[in-house]
Amino acid sequence: KRQSLLRPGPLALLSALLAGGIGAVTQLAETSSAESAGQAAGATDVWSPHPEPDMAAVVHLPRHYRALDRTGSATDQPRTVLYGDERTGAIQVRLLFWDRAPAAPADQAGKAQGTGGETRYARTSVQGHEAALADTAYRRGETPRRLMRLVIRTDDDRMYELRVDMPRGTPEEDEGISVFEGARERLGIVKG
């Protein structure tokens, strides 16, 4: 009597091997066709915490971002820390902090930033706090840029502003968007 290969065990094994092979081929094809998106995702795979005790916050950024500058103090508001991408320097992340919010988040997001350009606004909330988003397309000289901002007012009237400034229309824009979204989701605000 002849044994059939259509038994449940061999059939399941064959199905798994075929599905795995097809999945691997699909993954390779997607990676090569969307190389810049893959590079952006790969660049933001490992995140490191950057505690900012004077701001009562922890900023999480991809591991190749380093603090470059700090300004402000309790008497010189806002406090600011600037982070940069040490690989290309094309993307900058900035966290600003006020002990007392100078305005409502939507009003603060709408204040002129000296960039000109076109801005889209949206009201939102972050960790239960009132917040606003601003996304600005502008030019620095002849270079197209994009600035994404999140402004948060805590229940005890502190204010945070997370900014990511990046080149527009380049693979760095994809990475900058990923950095902004990841930093926004991971931002740690210490309760006051």
SERO-4910 file (N, C-alpha, C, O; in steps of 0.05 Angstrom, whole numbers):
BEGIN
 pado doro    nc1    nc2    nc3   cac1   cac2   cac3    cc1    cc2    cc3    oc1    oc2    oc3
  Lys    A     17    -24      0      0      0      0     18     25      0     37     26     15
  Arg    A     11     44    -16     27     68    -20     19     90      0     -5     94      4
  Gln    A     39    103     14     32    124     34     29    151     20     44    157      1
  Ser    A     10    166     29      5    192     17     21    213     32     23    212     56
  Leu    A     31    233     17     44    256     30     23    276     41     31    295     54
  Leu    A     -2    270     37    -22    289     46    -31    283     75    -53    291     83
  Arg    A    -15    270     90    -21    266    118    -19    292    133     -5    310    123
  Pro    A    -32    295    155    -31    321    170     -3    330    177      3    354    174
  Gly    A     14    313    187     41    321    196     58    332    173     66    355    175
  Pro    A     63    316    152     79    326    130     66    349    116     81    367    107
  Leu    A     40    350    114     26    372    101     30    398    116     35    419    104
  Ala    A     28    396    143     33    420    159     61    430    157     66    454    155
  Leu    A     81    411    157    109    419    154    114    432    127    127    453    125
  Leu    A    103    421    106    106    432     79     94    460     77    105    478     66
  Ser    A     70    463     89     56    489     89     73    510    103     75    533     94
  Ala    A     84    502    126    100    521    142    125    530    127    132    553    126
  Leu    A    138    511    114    162    517     99    156    536     75    170    555     70
  Leu    A    134    530     61    126    547     39    119    575     48    127    595     36
  Ala    A    103    577     69     95    603     80    120    619     89    122    643     84
  Gly    A    138    605    103    163    619    112    179    629     88    189    651     89
  Gly    A    182    612     68    197    620     44    184    644     30    198    662     22
  Ile    A    158    643     27    143    665     14    146    690     30    150    712     20
  Gly    A    143    687     57    146    710     74    173    723     73    176    747     72
  Ala    A    194    706     71    221    716     69    226    731     43    238    752     42
  Val    A    215    719     21    218    732     -5    203    758     -5    213    778    -16
  Thr    A    179    758      6    163    783      7    177    804     23    178    827     16
  Gln    A    189    796     46    203    815     63    227    826     48    232    850     49
  Leu    A    242    810     34    265    820     19    256    839     -3    269    860     -7
  Ala    A    234    833    -16    225    850    -38    216    877    -26    221    898    -38
  Glu    A    201    876     -3    192    901      9    216    918     18    216    942     15
  Thr    A    237    905     29    260    919     39    274    934     16    282    957     18
  Ser    A    278    919     -7    292    932    -28    276    954    -42    287    973    -52
  Ser    A    249    951    -42    233    971    -56    228    995    -38    220   1016    -48
  Ala    A    231    992    -12    226   1014      6    251   1018     23    250   1019     48
  Glu    A    274   1020     10    299   1021     24    301   1044     44    311   1041     66
  Ser    A    293   1068     36    295   1091     53    278   1088     78    286   1096    100
  Ala    A    254   1077     75    236   1072     98    249   1052    117    247   1055    141
  Gly    A    262   1031    105    275   1011    122    298   1023    137    303   1017    160
  Gln    A    313   1041    124    336   1054    138    326   1071    160    338   1072    182
  Ala    A    303   1085    156    292   1102    177    283   1084    201    289   1092    224
  Ala    A    270   1062    195    262   1045    217    286   1033    231    286   1032    256
  Gly    A    306   1024    216    330   1013    228    345   1033    245    357   1026    266
  Ala    A    344   1058    237    358   1079    252    345   1085    279    357   1097    296
  Thr    A    320   1076    282    305   1083    307    298   1058    322    279   1058    338
  Asp    A    313   1035    318    306   1010    331    312   1010    361    296   1001    377
  Val    A    336   1020    369    344   1020    397    342   1048    408    355   1066    398
  Trp    A    326   1051    429    322   1077    441    335   1078    468    336   1059    483
  Ser    A    347   1101    475    360   1106    500    347   1128    516    338   1148    504
  Pro    A    344   1125    542    332   1146    558    353   1169    563    376   1164    567
  His    A    343   1193    563    359   1217    569    344   1231    592    327   1248    586
  Pro    A    351   1225    617    338   1239    639    345   1268    640    368   1276    637
  Glu    A    325   1285    644    328   1314    647    316   1322    674    294   1332    675
  Pro    A    331   1318    696    320   1323    723    310   1352    727    291   1357    740
  Asp    A    324   1372    715    316   1400    718    289   1405    704    276   1425    710
  Met    A    282   1388    686    257   1391    671    236   1371    680    213   1371    670
  Ala    A    243   1354    700    224   1333    709    214   1316    686    190   1311    684
  Ala    A    232   1308    669    225   1292    645    247   1273    637    270   1276    645
  Val    A    239   1253    622    258   1234    609    251   1233    580    229   1226    572
  Val    A    271   1240    563    267   1239    534    280   1213    524    303   1207    531
  His    A    266   1197    509    277   1173    497    282   1178    467    264   1186    453
  Leu    A    307   1173    459    315   1178    431    331   1154    421    342   1139    437
  Pro    A    333   1152    395    351   1131    384    379   1134    395    388   1156    401
  Arg    A    393   1112    398    418   1112    412    440   1130    401    458   1137    415
  His    A    438   1138    375    458   1155    363    453   1184    367    466   1201    355
  Tyr    A    433   1192    383    428   1220    389    441   1227    416    440   1212    435
  Arg    A    454   1250    416    468   1260    440    460   1288    446    452   1304    429
  Ala    A    461   1295    472    456   1322    481    478   1340    470    502   1334    474
  Leu    A    471   1362    457    490   1381    446    492   1407    461    514   1419    462
  Asp    A    470   1416    473    469   1442    485    447   1443    505    426   1431    502
  Arg    A    451   1459    526    430   1464    546    430   1494    552    451   1507    555
  Thr    A    406   1506    553    403   1534    559    380   1538    579    364   1519    583
  Gly    A    379   1561    590    357   1568    609    363   1559    637    381   1543    642
  Ser    A    346   1568    655    347   1561    683    321   1568    696    302   1576    682
  Ala    A    319   1565    722    294   1572    736    287   1601    733    263   1608    733
  Thr    A    307   1618    729    301   1647    726    302   1656    696    295   1678    690
  Asp    A    311   1638    679    313   1645    650    298   1623    635    309   1604    625
  Gln    A    271   1627    632    254   1607    620    251   1612    590    253   1635    581
  Pro    A    248   1591    574    246   1563    582    274   1550    584    293   1560    573
  Arg    A    274   1528    599    298   1511    599    297   1496    573    275   1488    564
  Thr    A    320   1492    560    321   1478    534    344   1459    533    366   1465    543
  Val    A    339   1436    522    361   1417    516    359   1410    486    337   1403    476
  Leu    A    381   1410    472    383   1404    444    398   1378    440    419   1374    451
  Tyr    A    386   1360    425    398   1334    418    403   1333    388    388   1344    373
  Gly    A    425   1320    380    431   1318    352    438   1289    344    447   1273    361
  Asp    A    433   1283    319    440   1258    307    469   1259    301    478   1273    283
  Glu    A    485   1243    315    514   1245    311    524   1232    285    547   1236    278
  Arg    A    507   1218    271    515   1206    246    515   1226    223    535   1229    209
  Thr    A    493   1241    220    491   1260    198    487   1289    207    494   1308    193
  Gly    A    477   1293    231    471   1320    241    448   1333    227    442   1357    232
  Ala    A    433   1318    211    411   1330    195    386   1334    212    369   1351    205
  Ile    A    383   1318    233    358   1319    249    365   1330    277    385   1321    289
  Gln    A    349   1349    287    353   1359    313    328   1356    330    306   1360    320
  Val    A    332   1348    355    309   1345    373    314   1365    396    336   1367    406
  Arg    A    293   1379    403    295   1398    425    272   1395    444    249   1391    436
  Leu    A    278   1396    470    257   1395    491    259   1422    506    280   1429    516
  Leu    A    236   1435    507    234   1460    522    216   1456    546    197   1440    545
  Phe    A    221   1470    568    206   1467    592    202   1494    606    221   1509    610
  Trp    A    177   1499    614    170   1523    629    159   1514    656    142   1496    657
  Asp    A    168   1526    678    157   1520    705    127   1528    706    111   1515    720
  Arg    A    120   1549    692     92   1559    689     86   1562    660    100   1577    646
  Ala    A     65   1550    651     57   1552    623     52   1580    615     36   1594    628
  Pro    A     65   1590    593     60   1617    584     34   1621    569     24   1644    566
  Ala    A     21   1599    561     -4   1600    546    -16   1573    545     -4   1553    554
  Ala    A    -40   1571    534    -53   1545    529    -36   1531    507    -24   1545    491
  Pro    A    -36   1504    506    -20   1490    486    -26   1499    457     -8   1503    442
  Ala    A    -51   1502    450    -58   1510    423    -48   1538    417    -38   1543    395
  Asp    A    -49   1556    436    -39   1583    433     -9   1583    430      2   1597    413
  Gln    A      5   1568    447     34   1566    446     43   1554    419     62   1563    407
  Ala    A     29   1533    410     35   1521    384     32   1540    361     46   1538    341
  Gly    A     13   1559    364      7   1578    343     25   1602    342     25   1618    323
  Lys    A     42   1605    363     60   1628    364     80   1626    342     90   1604    335
  Ala    A     87   1649    330    107   1649    308    133   1638    318    143   1646    339
  Gln    A    145   1621    302    170   1609    309    193   1620    292    216   1610    294
  Gly    A    188   1640    277    209   1652    260    217   1635    236    236   1641    222
  Thr    A    201   1614    231    208   1597    208    192   1605    183    200   1598    161
  Gly    A    169   1619    187    152   1624    164    140   1598    156    136   1580    173
  Gly    A    133   1595    131    123   1570    121     94   1565    128     80   1583    138
  Glu    A     85   1541    122     57   1533    125     55   1514    148     70   1494    149
  Thr    A     36   1519    167     34   1502    191      6   1490    193    -14   1504    188
  Arg    A      4   1465    200    -21   1452    207    -21   1447    237     -1   1439    248
  Tyr    A    -45   1451    249    -48   1448    278    -69   1428    284    -87   1423    269
  Ala    A    -65   1415    308    -86   1396    318    -85   1396    348    -63   1396    360
  Arg    A   -108   1396    361   -110   1392    390   -109   1363    396   -120   1347    380
  Thr    A    -97   1355    418    -95   1327    426    -91   1326    456    -93   1346    470
  Ser    A    -85   1302    466    -77   1299    494    -54   1279    495    -52   1262    479
  Val    A    -38   1283    516    -15   1265    520    -15   1258    550    -14   1275    567
  Gln    A    -17   1232    556    -16   1222    583    -38   1236    600    -34   1242    624
  Gly    A    -60   1243    588    -82   1256    602    -80   1286    604    -97   1299    615
  His    A    -58   1297    593    -54   1326    594    -63   1339    567    -61   1327    546
  Glu    A    -72   1364    570    -79   1380    546    -54   1384    529    -33   1390    539
  Ala    A    -57   1381    502    -34   1384    485    -43   1393    457    -67   1394    451
  Ala    A    -23   1402    441    -28   1410    414     -4   1401    397     18   1400    406
  Leu    A    -10   1396    372     10   1388    352     12   1411    331     -8   1423    324
  Ala    A     36   1416    322     41   1434    300     61   1422    281     81   1411    289
  Asp    A     55   1422    255     72   1411    234     77   1432    213     58   1440    199
  Thr    A    101   1441    211    108   1464    194    127   1456    172    148   1444    177
  Ala    A    120   1463    148    138   1461    124    149   1489    119    134   1508    116
  Tyr    A    176   1491    118    188   1517    113    214   1514     98    222   1491     91
  Arg    A    228   1536     93    254   1535     79    274   1549     97    269   1570    109
  Arg    A    298   1538     98    321   1551    110    340   1556     87    354   1538     78
  Gly    A    340   1581     78    355   1587     54    341   1574     31    317   1578     26
  Glu    A    355   1557     16    343   1542     -6    335   1514      2    325   1499    -15
  Thr    A    340   1507     27    335   1479     36    307   1476     47    300   1490     66
  Pro    A    291   1458     36    265   1453     48    268   1438     75    283   1419     77
  Arg    A    253   1447     95    255   1435    122    226   1429    132    206   1438    121
  Arg    A    226   1413    153    200   1407    166    205   1407    196    225   1397    206
  Leu    A    187   1420    211    189   1422    240    163   1411    251    141   1421    246
  Met    A    166   1390    268    143   1378    281    145   1385    311    166   1381    323
  Arg    A    123   1394    322    123   1403    350     99   1391    365     77   1388    355
  Leu    A    104   1385    391     83   1376    409     86   1394    433    107   1396    446
  Val    A     64   1407    441     63   1425    464     44   1413    484     21   1408    478
  Ile    A     53   1409    509     38   1397    530     36   1415    554     56   1426    563
  Arg    A     12   1418    566      9   1432    592      0   1411    612    -21   1399    608
  Thr    A     15   1409    634      8   1389    655    -14   1401    673    -20   1425    672
  Asp    A    -25   1384    689    -46   1392    708    -36   1413    728    -52   1429    737
  Asp    A    -10   1413    734      1   1432    753     12   1457    738     28   1471    750
  Asp    A      5   1461    713     11   1484    697     40   1487    688     49   1509    682
  Arg    A     54   1464    687     80   1464    673     76   1461    644     54   1451    635
  Met    A     95   1469    627     92   1465    598    118   1453    587    140   1460    594
  Tyr    A    113   1434    569    134   1421    554    130   1425    524    107   1425    515
  Glu    A    151   1428    509    149   1429    480    171   1411    469    195   1415    474
  Leu    A    163   1390    454    181   1372    440    181   1380    411    160   1382    398
  Arg    A    205   1385    400    208   1393    372    228   1375    358    248   1367    369
  Val    A    221   1368    333    240   1353    316    241   1368    290    221   1372    276
  Asp    A    265   1377    283    270   1393    259    287   1375    240    307   1364    248
  Met    A    278   1373    215    290   1355    196    289   1366    167    274   1384    161
  Pro    A    306   1355    150    304   1361    121    278   1350    110    269   1329    120
  Arg    A    266   1363     91    241   1354     79    247   1342     52    264   1351     37
  Gly    A    232   1321     45    235   1308     19    259   1290     16    269   1286     -6
  Thr    A    270   1281     39    294   1264     39    289   1239     56    269   1239     71
  Pro    A    307   1219     55    304   1197     74    306   1206    103    294   1193    121
  Glu    A    320   1228    108    322   1238    136    295   1247    146    290   1247    170
  Glu    A    277   1255    128    250   1263    136    235   1239    148    222   1241    168
  Asp    A    238   1216    135    225   1191    145    236   1185    173    220   1179    191
  Glu    A    262   1187    177    274   1182    203    264   1203    223    258   1196    246
  Gly    A    264   1228    215    255   1250    233    226   1245    242    220   1250    266
  Ile    A    209   1237    224    181   1231    232    181   1208    252    166   1210    272
  Ser    A    196   1187    247    198   1164    266    208   1173    293    198   1164    313
  Val    A    228   1190    293    239   1200    318    218   1217    333    215   1213    357
  Phe    A    204   1234    319    184   1250    332    162   1233    344    155   1236    368
  Glu    A    152   1214    328    130   1197    338    140   1179    362    125   1176    381
  Gly    A    164   1168    360    175   1152    381    180   1168    406    174   1159    428
  Ala    A    192   1191    403    198   1208    427    172   1217    440    170   1219    464
  Arg    A    152   1224    424    126   1232    434    113   1209    451    104   1214    473
  Glu    A    114   1185    440    102   1162    454    117   1155    479    104   1146    498
  Arg    A    143   1159    480    160   1151    502    166   1173    522    178   1167    542
  Leu    A    158   1197    516    165   1220    534    155   1214    562    131   1209    567
  Gly    A    173   1216    581    166   1212    609    164   1238    624    184   1253    625
  Ile    A    141   1244    634    136   1269    649    132   1261    678    114   1246    685
  Val    A    149   1272    696    147   1266    725    124   1283    736    122   1307    731
  Lys    A    107   1269    751     84   1284    763     95   1304    783    113   1298    799
  Gly    A     83   1328    783     92   1350    800     77   1351    826     82   1368    843
***
